[in-house]
Amino acid sequence: MVEISLVVSKIFRKGFQRRNDFYLLCDFASQDMLALELVAKAIAIYKKRWAIEEVHRQMQQNMKWENMRLGSYQGPKNLNALMALALFFIYMSKKYIAKFAAKFLK
């Protein structure tokens, strides 16, 4: 049995609700969190998920995968995996760029 929490998010601007509600079901390991902590953690995790979705959308648009006609599914599946690994490497290497630049001046 798994305990879950429902987080309902509403966006307000100048006293008026701007968008429809959206719901997040969370199964965090610690159920002893305060309600505000639970909401903050759920929203923070959702923001990370949304950033990943934006990267996938950008990859599809830049590579024009929507217009591609496929003979098989395996090729684009492998290409997508390699692109995701390359993007992960690029984003994770940002913290090392200054060190590389100092050692390799040209």
Residue frames relative to the residue before (quaternion, step in Angstrom):
aa qw qx qy qz dx dy dz
M 1.0000 0.0000 0.0000 0.0000 0.00 0.00 0.00
V 0.1365 -0.7933 0.5922 0.0358 3.57 -0.91 0.98
E 0.2974 -0.7362 0.5791 0.1849 3.54 -0.91 0.93
I 0.0665 -0.7947 0.6029 0.0234 3.55 -0.91 0.90
S 0.2672 -0.7357 0.6007 0.1630 3.51 -1.29 0.46
L 0.2837 -0.7403 0.5856 0.1686 3.56 -1.05 0.78
V 0.0902 -0.7705 0.6304 0.0263 3.56 -0.83 1.08
V 0.1332 -0.7773 0.6132 0.0451 3.56 -0.72 1.13
S 0.1324 -0.8113 0.5680 0.0403 3.57 -0.65 1.12
K 0.0385 -0.7673 0.6400 -0.0120 3.53 -0.99 0.98
I 0.2226 -0.7730 0.5822 0.1182 3.56 -0.93 0.89
F 0.0529 -0.7980 0.6002 -0.0114 3.56 -0.75 1.11
R 0.0131 -0.7565 0.6538 0.0107 3.54 -1.12 0.74
K 0.8476 -0.0339 -0.0305 0.5287 3.55 -0.80 1.08
G 0.7409 -0.4509 0.2193 0.4468 3.56 0.96 0.90
F 0.6911 0.4309 -0.2807 0.5079 3.61 1.24 -0.05
Q 0.4713 -0.6578 0.5047 0.3006 3.55 -1.05 0.77
R 0.3270 -0.7969 0.4864 0.1466 3.56 -0.69 1.15
R 0.8094 0.0941 -0.0159 0.5795 3.59 0.94 -0.78
N 0.6499 -0.4791 0.4019 0.4320 3.51 -1.36 0.02
D 0.5969 -0.5421 0.4440 0.3908 3.54 -1.27 0.38
F 0.0522 -0.7549 0.6424 0.1214 3.54 -1.25 0.35
Y 0.3311 -0.7743 0.5288 0.1060 3.50 -1.11 0.88
L 0.0955 -0.7699 0.6297 0.0399 3.54 -1.09 0.84
L 0.1886 -0.7495 0.6246 0.1123 3.56 -0.92 0.95
C 0.0790 -0.8253 0.5588 -0.0197 3.58 -0.63 1.16
D 0.0915 -0.7798 0.6172 0.0509 3.54 -1.05 0.81
F 0.0245 0.8326 -0.5504 0.0573 3.55 0.71 1.10
A 0.6022 -0.6022 0.3937 0.3459 3.55 -1.14 0.74
S 0.7500 0.3399 -0.1950 0.5329 3.58 0.99 -0.81
Q 0.1745 -0.7959 0.5745 0.0775 3.58 -0.52 1.16
D 0.5554 0.6235 -0.3800 0.3980 3.60 1.31 0.05
M 0.4227 0.7132 -0.4668 0.3078 3.61 1.24 0.18
L 0.5104 -0.6011 0.5146 0.3366 3.51 -1.24 0.53
A 0.6610 -0.5293 0.3470 0.4033 3.59 -1.18 0.51
L 0.6658 0.5044 -0.3101 0.4540 3.59 0.92 -0.84
E 0.6351 0.5169 -0.3242 0.4736 3.60 1.04 -0.75
L 0.6376 0.5337 -0.3185 0.4552 3.57 0.99 -0.86
V 0.6676 0.4908 -0.2976 0.4742 3.58 0.91 -0.92
A 0.6612 0.5121 -0.3130 0.4501 3.60 0.87 -0.91
K 0.6683 0.4911 -0.3025 0.4699 3.59 0.94 -0.85
A 0.6473 0.5229 -0.3198 0.4532 3.60 0.95 -0.85
I 0.6723 0.4845 -0.2966 0.4746 3.60 0.92 -0.88
A 0.6382 0.5274 -0.3324 0.4517 3.61 0.97 -0.80
I 0.6663 0.4849 -0.3020 0.4793 3.59 0.95 -0.84
Y 0.6420 0.5208 -0.3271 0.4578 3.58 1.00 -0.78
K 0.6177 0.5400 -0.3477 0.4538 3.61 1.03 -0.70
K 0.6384 0.5118 -0.3293 0.4712 3.60 1.02 -0.77
R 0.6379 0.5230 -0.3224 0.4643 3.57 0.98 -0.85
W 0.6548 0.5154 -0.3146 0.4545 3.57 0.94 -0.86
A 0.6226 0.5332 -0.3416 0.4596 3.62 1.02 -0.72
I 0.6316 0.5196 -0.3252 0.4747 3.59 1.03 -0.76
E 0.6398 0.5192 -0.3226 0.4659 3.60 0.97 -0.83
E 0.6476 0.5186 -0.3235 0.4551 3.60 0.99 -0.78
V 0.6273 0.5228 -0.3351 0.4699 3.60 1.03 -0.75
H 0.6543 0.5023 -0.3195 0.4663 3.61 0.92 -0.83
R 0.6492 0.5119 -0.3192 0.4633 3.59 0.95 -0.85
Q 0.6534 0.5121 -0.3127 0.4616 3.58 0.96 -0.86
M 0.6360 0.5213 -0.3294 0.4639 3.58 0.99 -0.82
Q 0.6608 0.5084 -0.3127 0.4551 3.60 0.90 -0.88
Q 0.6821 0.4821 -0.2977 0.4623 3.59 0.92 -0.84
N 0.6886 0.4871 -0.2934 0.4499 3.60 0.87 -0.91
M 0.7206 0.4172 -0.2397 0.4991 3.57 1.03 -0.76
K 0.3292 -0.7716 0.4759 0.2643 3.60 1.33 -0.16
W 0.1732 0.8257 -0.5152 0.1508 3.56 0.96 0.90
E 0.5646 0.6087 -0.3921 0.3961 3.59 1.15 -0.47
N 0.7294 0.4403 -0.2299 0.4705 3.59 1.06 -0.79
M 0.5190 0.6751 -0.3969 0.3426 3.58 1.27 -0.20
R 0.2366 -0.7350 0.6168 0.1529 3.56 -1.00 0.83
L 0.2209 -0.8332 0.5023 0.0687 3.54 -0.68 1.10
G 0.3213 -0.6991 0.6037 0.2089 3.50 -1.17 0.73
S 0.7836 0.0042 0.0037 0.6212 3.53 1.13 -0.70
Y 0.5250 -0.6534 0.4633 0.2877 3.54 -1.24 0.48
Q 0.5757 0.6473 -0.3669 0.3391 3.60 1.11 -0.62
G 0.6341 0.5583 -0.3352 0.4170 3.61 0.95 -0.82
P 0.7168 0.4157 -0.2710 0.4899 3.63 0.69 -0.97
K 0.5923 0.5614 -0.3681 0.4455 3.59 1.12 -0.58
N 0.6664 0.4799 -0.2926 0.4899 3.59 0.96 -0.85
L 0.6448 0.5230 -0.3187 0.4573 3.57 0.97 -0.85
N 0.6418 0.5222 -0.3177 0.4632 3.58 0.98 -0.82
A 0.6485 0.5118 -0.3140 0.4679 3.60 0.97 -0.82
L 0.6705 0.4898 -0.2999 0.4697 3.58 0.94 -0.86
M 0.6399 0.5170 -0.3230 0.4679 3.59 1.01 -0.78
A 0.6459 0.5137 -0.3217 0.4643 3.59 0.98 -0.82
L 0.6510 0.5013 -0.3149 0.4751 3.60 0.98 -0.79
A 0.6498 0.5115 -0.3195 0.4627 3.59 0.97 -0.82
L 0.6584 0.4984 -0.3120 0.4699 3.59 0.94 -0.84
F 0.6232 0.5320 -0.3359 0.4644 3.58 1.01 -0.79
F 0.6553 0.5104 -0.3071 0.4645 3.57 0.93 -0.91
I 0.6578 0.5108 -0.3130 0.4565 3.59 0.92 -0.89
Y 0.6919 0.4740 -0.2893 0.4614 3.58 0.83 -0.93
M 0.6862 0.4761 -0.2928 0.4655 3.59 0.97 -0.77
S 0.6739 0.5075 -0.3109 0.4377 3.60 1.10 -0.54
K 0.3999 0.7309 -0.4762 0.2813 3.62 1.22 -0.03
K 0.6839 0.4974 -0.3016 0.4403 3.58 0.95 -0.81
Y 0.6953 0.4584 -0.2782 0.4786 3.60 1.21 -0.36
I 0.4551 0.7147 -0.4444 0.2909 3.61 1.23 -0.21
A 0.6445 0.5217 -0.3315 0.4500 3.62 0.92 -0.82
K 0.6505 0.5052 -0.3213 0.4673 3.60 0.98 -0.78
F 0.6529 0.4998 -0.3134 0.4751 3.60 0.98 -0.84
A 0.6558 0.5220 -0.3165 0.4441 3.59 0.93 -0.87
A 0.6528 0.5140 -0.3233 0.4528 3.60 0.99 -0.72
K 0.7103 0.4498 -0.2633 0.4731 3.60 1.02 -0.75
F 0.7654 0.2435 -0.1334 0.5806 3.59 1.06 -0.74
L 0.1851 -0.8502 0.4858 0.0827 3.55 0.27 1.31
K 0.7093 0.4122 -0.2718 0.5031 3.61 1.01 -0.64
